[in-house]
């Protein structure tokens, strides 16, 4: 389902639950957050590998506190919408450069990459989008998830009906809040939000897509440096298909 990766824990959102991740110190310049997230500092660079989480961002903030930090080197498949915007707002506020070590997908592509001052895509790296809070089919997708969850409950039909209504309302509230915040975020960084969903809504792409540097600039994503031939290069970082999308017009997309 396109876009659901932006909200990876729908049931957690609906139940208002959050997962706590412990920090494992790997020396004064490196921590492991939970099992899969690694955060470290190398001089004026911060390195982040893994899902975008509140605990991971807290570790980044801790390393940056009272220090000169110029850039964030990141590999991430994304995370929950609001957490992604937390990352992006922090990157933008600090005026950080961002280098994609291997891949920057979903919420990482939506909010972290475009918020950077200078953006770097070395050989083999890729930034790719597949939807956002505003994608047209996301409400229907989330309602379907809710209905499937409720239908699986071992309760009476009356209880199911009440729970279905409650969860649908929670999804609607969540999306409305996320859309309002997302609109403000993209206005603030000067980027057109449509970059996050043009692949699905205009070109019918089912999955991730990347854009050329020229096409990124149409949405206000500027100051991007990439290896020669990035527009057509194959990525070796992921065992998944990423469509190399080329837009069919010279239209410039202004921020909302």
C-alpha positions, 0 to 999 in steps of 0.5 A, a space after each residue: 500500500 503506497 503511503 502506509 510506510 509514512 505511518 508505520 504503526 497505525 494501530 499504535 497511533 490509534 491506541 495512543 501508544 509509543 514504543 520505548 527504545 533503550 540506548 546502548 553506548 558504544 563509546 563516547 561518540 556512538 550509540 545504538 538506539 534499540 536494536 537497529 538505529 546507530 547514531 554517531 559523531 565524527 568531528 563536525 558530522 553526525 551519522 544516522 542509520 535506521 528508522 526515523 524515531 523520536 529516540 533516534 532524534 534525541 540521540 542526534 540532539 544529544 551529540 549536537 548539543 554545544 558542538 559545531 555540527 555541519 552535516 548529517 550523513 544518513 541512511 534511512 527507510 523513513 518513519 512516522 510522518 510527524 517524527 519525520 517532520 521533527 527531523 526535518 525541522 531540526 535539520 532546517 533550523 540548524 542549517 545542516 547539510 545532508 549526505 545520503 550514505 546509501 538511501 533516504 526513503 519515504 519520510 526521510 525523502 519527504 522531510 529530511 533531505 529537502 530541509 538540508 542546505 546542501 544535499 549530497 548523493 554520492 555514488 550508489 546513493 538514492 533519495 526516493 519518494 512514494 507518498 505523504 499525508 496529502 496523497 489522495 488514496 491514503 485515507 481509504 487505505 487507512 480506513 481499510 486497515 482499521 476495518 480489517 483490525 476491527 473485523 478480527 476482534 473477538 467481540 460482538 458486532 455492536 462493539 465492533 461498530 463502536 470501535 470502528 467508528 472510534 478508530 476511523 475518527 482517530 485516523 481522520 483527526 490524525 491525518 487532518 493534523 498531519 496535513 496541516 503541519 505538513 503544509 506549514 513545514 513545506 511552506 517554511 522550507 520553501 519546497 512544493 509538497 507535491 514532490 512527495 506524491 507526483 509519481 503516484 498521482 500523475 504517473 501511476 507509479 506503484 512504489 518508490 520513484 526518484 527524480 533528476 536534479 533538474 526535476 527536484 529543482 522544479 519543486 524547490 529542492 536546490 543545492 543538490 550534488 550527485 555523482 555523474 549519471 545519477 539520473 539513470 544510475 542503478 542503486 545497489 543499496 536496496 533489493 527493491 525497485 525504484 523507478 527513475 521518473 522523468 517529468 514530462 514538462 518544464 512546469 515549476 511547482 511553487 510551494 503551497 
